[in-house]
């Protein structure tokens, strides 16, 4: 699936991902390929991405995520 992680200042990540783990306001959740459409608020915490058998992690200060047709867009206030 296509993943884009953006802040107001810059693009943090853009590329293919197998898994995205996010700190939702109701608890952590994971997005995999063919996930149902969703829009969710994010809280401060760790955003974890698995792509090409590599794991990347960022600490975010909150934001939003949209999942639609195998495209995941994460809008974060800041990466700390």
N, C-alpha and C positions, 0 to 999 in steps of 0.2 A: 504494500500500500504506500501511497505517497504521503510524506510527513513534512510539514512546514512548522517551524517554531520561530515566532516573531516577537520582538519587543518594539516599542515605539521608535527606538533608535536604529535597530538593525535586525538582520536575519541571523538567527543563531544556528539553525540547521535546516537543510532542505535536501530531501533524498528519499530513498526507499527504506522502509522499516518493516520488520516482521512483528514487532510488539512495542507497545507504548504503555507504560505504567504511570498513572497520574494521581496527584493528591486532590481528590474531589472534596467538596465541602461536606459531603455525607460519608466520606471515607475513600480509601484508595480503590482504584479500579483500573482494569487493563483493557486495552483496545487491540484486537487482532484483526486480520484480514476478514472482510465481509461482515464487519460489525454492523449492527443496526444503527440507523441515523440517530444522532444524539447531539445536544448542546448542553454543556455543563459548566458550572462555575468551579474554579480551582482555588484552593487555599495555599498558604505557604507550605512548602515541602519539597520533596525530591521528585523530579521527573526523570524517568529511566527509559531509554530507548535501546532496543536490540535490533541491529542492522548488520547484515553480512557476518553473522556470528560474533559481532563485537558489541560490547555494552558501553553506552555513554550515559552519564548522569549530570544533571544540572539541578541546583537548588533555586527554586523560583519563589517569588513573593506573592503569587496569586495571579488569577487571570481567568480566561475562558478557553474551552475546547469545543470544536465542531467536528463531527464525524459524518461524512456523507459520501457514499459511493466509492469507498476505498481511498478517500482523501481525508487526512486528519490535519486540521489547522489549529495550532495552539497559539493563543495570543496571551503573552505574559507581561505583567507590569515591569518586572525586572528580573534579571538573573544575578544571584548573589553568590 
